[in-house]
Amino acid sequence: MQRMGPTDGKPQSHEKAKEILAGFAGAFVDRIVETKGLDYVDKEKAKHAAKKQLEEGVAQEYQ
């Protein structure tokens, strides 16, 4: 099997890391919305906040 990235487990690029983390965050927000019974506006606010935090965290990691 070919190695896709560095051996320390980090994705090869900043964009790929953002894509992966955004997928996890979206799934987590969807789960919380379903269990807490939040409405569409709350769901979109939570997704926006999660995306913003992820982008800031990934940007710091790749600097």
N, C-alpha and C positions, 0 to 999 in steps of 0.2 A: 504494500500500500504506500502511496506517495504521501509525504508530509506536506500539509497545507500551510503551515505557519511555523513560527518560532517554537522552540521546545518549551518555553515558559507558559504556553497556553494562551497568549494574547492573540487576537485576530490580526491579520496582516495589515489592515488599514483602519483608519479612523472611521471612515464611512461604513465599513463592514461591522465594526463594533457598535456604532449607533444603530444600525439596522437590527442587529441581534438583540440589543438591550431594549429597543423600542417594542419589539415583538413580545418580550417577556413582560414589559411594563403594561402593554395593552391587554394582555391576558389577565394580569393581576387586577387591573382596574375593572375589567369586565366581571371578574369573579366577585370583587368587593361590591360592585353595583348590584349584582344579582342577589347577594346575601343580605345587603343592607336595604334593598328596595329603593335605591336612589332614582331620581328622574333623569331625563336626557341631558338637561342643563348641568346637573351635578356631574354626570358621567363625562361630559365634554370638558368641564373645568378640571376634573381630576386627570384626564388624559393629557391635557395641555400642560398642567403643572408637572406631571411625571416626565413628559418629553423634555421640558425645559431643564429639569434637574439632571436628566440623563445626558443631555448635550453638554451641560457645564461639567459634569463629572468626567465624561469621555474626553473633553477638550483638555482638562487638567492632566489626565493620564497620558495623553499623547504629546504634551509639550516638552 
